[in-house]
Amino acid sequence: MTNLVLNVTVLAVLVAVSWRVLRRLRPGPLVVTAVVLCVLTLVFDTLMIAADLYVYDPDKILGVYLWGAPLEDFAYALAAALAMPVLWTVLGSRGRAARDRRPDEEAR
């Protein structure tokens, strides 16, 4: 399995699972977050590859590089930009629901 197939599969599953929450979120902050994470990925992946900290198997990647970072590496930044706000929203609403229930339970 190539990195592209793996990345597309993971992103598709992530969007499918979190679609109900994603459509309620404002797109502006998600896009800004994705762009910032992609720029950071571009810079730091290029530096780490140039320093030989890791090497990609040429058979597993497309061979398309942006400044030195393989195109497939940007999927992780996109996944983080989508998953973190969704988790924050879901877990935050559960925390609020638990806090809202406590005073009622203490009164009993």
Long-range contacts (C-beta under 8 A, 24 or more apart in sequence): 2-59, 2-60, 2-61, 2-62, 3-56, 3-60, 3-61, 3-70, 3-72, 4-61, 4-62, 4-71, 4-72, 7-72, 7-75, 7-76, 8-75, 10-75, 10-79, 11-75, 11-78, 11-79, 11-82, 14-79, 14-82, 14-83, 15-82, 18-82, 18-83, 18-86, 21-86, 21-89, 21-90, 22-82, 22-86, 24-89, 25-85, 25-86, 25-89, 29-85, 30-81, 30-82, 30-85, 33-81, 33-84, 33-85, 34-77, 34-78, 34-81, 34-82, 37-77, 37-78, 37-80, 37-81, 38-74, 38-77, 38-78, 40-77, 41-69, 41-73, 41-74, 41-76, 41-77, 42-66, 42-67, 42-69, 42-74, 45-69, 45-70, 45-73
